[in-house]
Amino acid sequence: MTAVTQIGPAGLKAKMDAHQPCCLLDVREPWEVAIAAIPGSLGIPMAEIPARLGELREAGEIIVMCRSGGRSQRIADFLVAQGFDRVSNLQGGITAWSREIDPNVPEY
């Protein structure tokens, strides 16, 4: 089985700056996304992922994120178990993104 790789906020920012194609999958609840989000991310709440796998089949590289990295790690592991082979977890989630990359993104 393919292992989930970890990517830090700086690594994600470098990919975004280089326009490297990836799907930034935000698995937080809609109310959380309304508070803080990374532009261009795809919001699918964690509980909806199993029913919406078809939306991700053609995504290529997927970087999963949540608030601090726990939920996203579980979903990343789930995606790998479902046959996705290019899956990473955003270490520290949007909280780390706010602290390290964009302090304009609110912490909650």
C-alpha positions as a Markdown table, in Angstrom:
| # | Residue | x | y | z |
|---|---|---|---|---|
| 1 | Met | 0.0 | 0.0 | 0.0 |
| 2 | Thr | 1.2 | 3.5 | -0.8 |
| 3 | Ala | 2.1 | 5.6 | 2.3 |
| 4 | Val | 0.6 | 9.0 | 2.9 |
| 5 | Thr | 3.3 | 11.6 | 2.7 |
| 6 | Gln | 3.4 | 14.7 | 4.9 |
| 7 | Ile | 3.7 | 18.2 | 3.5 |
| 8 | Gly | 4.2 | 21.3 | 5.5 |
| 9 | Pro | 2.7 | 24.7 | 4.8 |
| 10 | Ala | 5.9 | 25.9 | 3.1 |
| 11 | Gly | 5.9 | 22.9 | 0.8 |
| 12 | Leu | 2.2 | 23.5 | -0.1 |
| 13 | Lys | 3.0 | 27.2 | -0.7 |
| 14 | Ala | 5.9 | 26.3 | -3.0 |
| 15 | Lys | 3.6 | 24.0 | -5.0 |
| 16 | Met | 1.0 | 26.8 | -5.3 |
| 17 | Asp | 3.6 | 29.4 | -6.3 |
| 18 | Ala | 5.0 | 27.1 | -8.9 |
| 19 | His | 1.4 | 26.4 | -10.2 |
| 20 | Gln | 1.9 | 22.6 | -9.7 |
| 21 | Pro | -1.4 | 21.0 | -10.2 |
| 22 | Cys | -3.0 | 19.4 | -7.1 |
| 23 | Cys | -6.3 | 19.1 | -5.4 |
| 24 | Leu | -6.3 | 20.7 | -2.0 |
| 25 | Leu | -9.0 | 18.8 | -0.3 |
| 26 | Asp | -10.5 | 20.5 | 2.8 |
| 27 | Val | -12.4 | 18.0 | 4.9 |
| 28 | Arg | -13.6 | 20.4 | 7.6 |
| 29 | Glu | -17.2 | 21.3 | 8.2 |
| 30 | Pro | -18.8 | 24.1 | 6.1 |
| 31 | Trp | -19.0 | 26.4 | 9.2 |
| 32 | Glu | -15.2 | 26.0 | 9.7 |
| 33 | Val | -14.5 | 26.8 | 6.0 |
| 34 | Ala | -16.6 | 29.9 | 6.4 |
| 35 | Ile | -14.2 | 31.1 | 9.1 |
| 36 | Ala | -10.9 | 30.3 | 7.4 |
| 37 | Ala | -10.0 | 28.8 | 4.0 |
| 38 | Ile | -7.1 | 28.5 | 1.6 |
| 39 | Pro | -8.2 | 29.9 | -1.8 |
| 40 | Gly | -8.7 | 27.2 | -4.4 |
| 41 | Ser | -9.4 | 24.4 | -2.0 |
| 42 | Leu | -12.2 | 21.9 | -2.5 |
| 43 | Gly | -14.4 | 21.6 | 0.5 |
| 44 | Ile | -15.9 | 18.1 | 1.1 |
| 45 | Pro | -16.8 | 17.5 | 4.8 |
| 46 | Met | -15.1 | 14.4 | 6.2 |
| 47 | Ala | -18.3 | 12.4 | 6.6 |
| 48 | Glu | -19.2 | 12.9 | 2.9 |
| 49 | Ile | -15.9 | 11.6 | 1.5 |
| 50 | Pro | -16.9 | 7.9 | 1.1 |
| 51 | Ala | -20.0 | 8.9 | -0.9 |
| 52 | Arg | -18.1 | 11.5 | -3.0 |
| 53 | Leu | -15.0 | 9.5 | -4.0 |
| 54 | Gly | -16.0 | 9.8 | -7.7 |
| 55 | Glu | -15.3 | 13.5 | -7.5 |
| 56 | Leu | -11.7 | 12.8 | -6.6 |
| 57 | Arg | -10.9 | 10.0 | -9.0 |
| 58 | Glu | -9.4 | 12.3 | -11.7 |
| 59 | Ala | -7.8 | 14.7 | -9.2 |
| 60 | Gly | -4.2 | 13.6 | -9.6 |
| 61 | Glu | -2.3 | 14.6 | -6.5 |
| 62 | Ile | -4.5 | 15.2 | -3.5 |
| 63 | Ile | -3.3 | 17.2 | -0.5 |
| 64 | Val | -5.8 | 16.7 | 2.4 |
| 65 | Met | -6.2 | 19.4 | 5.0 |
| 66 | Cys | -8.3 | 20.2 | 8.1 |
| 67 | Arg | -7.9 | 22.4 | 11.1 |
| 68 | Ser | -4.8 | 20.8 | 12.7 |
| 69 | Gly | -4.0 | 17.7 | 10.7 |
| 70 | Gly | -5.8 | 14.8 | 12.5 |
| 71 | Arg | -9.0 | 14.5 | 10.5 |
| 72 | Ser | -7.0 | 15.0 | 7.3 |
| 73 | Gln | -4.6 | 12.2 | 8.2 |
| 74 | Arg | -7.5 | 9.8 | 8.7 |
| 75 | Ile | -9.0 | 10.8 | 5.3 |
| 76 | Ala | -5.7 | 10.6 | 3.6 |
| 77 | Asp | -5.2 | 7.1 | 5.0 |
| 78 | Phe | -8.8 | 6.2 | 3.8 |
| 79 | Leu | -8.0 | 7.5 | 0.3 |
| 80 | Val | -4.9 | 5.4 | 0.0 |
| 81 | Ala | -6.9 | 2.4 | 1.2 |
| 82 | Gln | -9.4 | 3.2 | -1.7 |
| 83 | Gly | -6.6 | 3.0 | -4.3 |
| 84 | Phe | -5.5 | 6.7 | -4.5 |
| 85 | Asp | -1.7 | 6.7 | -4.8 |
| 86 | Arg | -0.8 | 10.4 | -4.7 |
| 87 | Val | -2.0 | 11.6 | -1.3 |
| 88 | Ser | -0.4 | 13.9 | 1.2 |
| 89 | Asn | -1.5 | 15.3 | 4.5 |
| 90 | Leu | -1.0 | 19.0 | 5.3 |
| 91 | Gln | 0.9 | 18.9 | 8.6 |
| 92 | Gly | -0.7 | 21.2 | 11.2 |
| 93 | Gly | -3.6 | 22.0 | 8.9 |
| 94 | Ile | -5.0 | 25.5 | 8.4 |
| 95 | Thr | -3.7 | 26.5 | 11.8 |
| 96 | Ala | -0.1 | 25.9 | 10.7 |
| 97 | Trp | -0.9 | 27.7 | 7.4 |
| 98 | Ser | -2.1 | 30.7 | 9.3 |
| 99 | Arg | 0.9 | 30.8 | 11.6 |
| 100 | Glu | 3.6 | 30.1 | 9.0 |
| 101 | Ile | 2.3 | 31.4 | 5.7 |
| 102 | Asp | -0.7 | 33.7 | 5.9 |
| 103 | Pro | -1.5 | 35.4 | 9.2 |
| 104 | Asn | -4.6 | 36.9 | 7.5 |
| 105 | Val | -6.3 | 33.5 | 7.7 |
| 106 | Pro | -8.0 | 33.5 | 11.1 |
| 107 | Glu | -7.3 | 30.8 | 13.7 |
| 108 | Tyr | -10.3 | 29.4 | 15.5 |
